[in-house]
């Protein structure tokens, strides 16, 4: 992943309350921002929607193509978008 793409992914991971994965919204349960110690099989994202769960490793997101506004196309073709909860006062 390029430095720009990794920065974009890091920012998106850091503020994600939810993820949209292949058109389905999941609530994030675990996020790990990639660092210099991360390995290909380390989990960077776990999310749940009722009984459904998703888990993505660093290898799965490493070659993701940034599409803008927190959206990424994974190397397997899946669409992943990070969403932050908005609070209005």
PyMOL commands that set and color helices and strands:
alter all, ss='L'
color gray80, all
select helices_A, chain A and resi 3-14+58-62
alter helices_A, ss='H'
color red, helices_A
select strands_A, chain A and resi 18-21+24-31+43-49+52-57+65-68+71-73+79-83
alter strands_A, ss='S'
color yellow, strands_A
deselect
rebuild
show_as cartoon
